[in-house]
Amino acid sequence: MLKKPLLASLLSLLLCACTQQAAPPTATQITAAENARPFDTEISAIYQRSCISCHTTISSKAPLVGFAPDWQPRLKQGMDVLIQHVSEGYKAMPAKGFCSDCSNQDFKKLIEFMSTPVAANQA
């Protein structure tokens, strides 16, 4: 009788071990995220006021600026869902993401900037 639960547990562990997780960002990628800024001066001001403190810090658990493995699963949800998450708050992110005067268009531009790989942001 113990063989079936044990076999199921072992199979479950093997499947978990096969699930590939993205490697964490390197020190270079973190530095690039810390130094990235939107080209649009208005969006850059909003970003520096409202986004930079969480989206350049690994410990915040927010998706890192320009780090594709953090952004790909979020982008798959679609821009409307991401804007809804920002507007209403989601997990540790407060409603409006520390920008009570931002429009949905501002949020869209900020998401587009932060989700673009850093090398492209710097071009």
TAPEGI-V558573 format. One record per residue. PSI is psi in degrees with one decimal (none if undefined). Layout:
[[PSI] [PSI]]
//
This chain:
[[-34.2] [-18.8] [-41.6] [-48.6] [-37.6] [-43.4] [-43.2] [-40.9] [-43.7] [-42.3] [-41.5] [-43.3] [-41.5] [-42.8] [-39.2] [-39.0] [-25.5] [-16.9] [118.0] [127.1] [146.7] [144.0] [147.0] [159.6] [148.0] [168.4] [-37.0] [-41.6] [-36.6] [-43.9] [-41.9] [-41.1] [-41.8] [-30.9] [-11.9] [141.0] [142.7] [146.2] [-35.6] [118.2] [-35.6] [-45.3] [-36.2] [-41.2] [-42.9] [-46.1] [-46.7] [-29.5] [-36.0] [-21.4] [-35.9] [-35.2] [-30.1] [-37.0] [9.1] [10.1] [119.4] [-40.0] [-18.2] [-17.8] [3.4] [151.4] [131.5] [138.0] [126.7] [6.0] [98.9] [-43.2] [-29.3] [-35.4] [-29.5] [-49.2] [-29.5] [-43.6] [-29.8] [-22.5] [-21.1] [151.4] [-38.5] [-41.8] [-42.5] [-42.4] [-38.2] [-43.2] [-42.0] [-47.0] [-43.9] [-15.2] [146.6] [126.3] [-121.6] [-8.5] [125.5] [158.5] [136.0] [3.8] [42.7] [20.3] [79.1] [-20.3] [7.5] [144.5] [168.7] [-33.0] [-40.0] [-45.8] [-41.0] [-47.4] [-39.6] [-43.3] [-44.1] [-43.9] [-52.4] [-27.9] [-7.8] [131.0] [138.7] [-40.2] [-39.6] [-34.5] [-32.2] [-8.8] [none]]
//
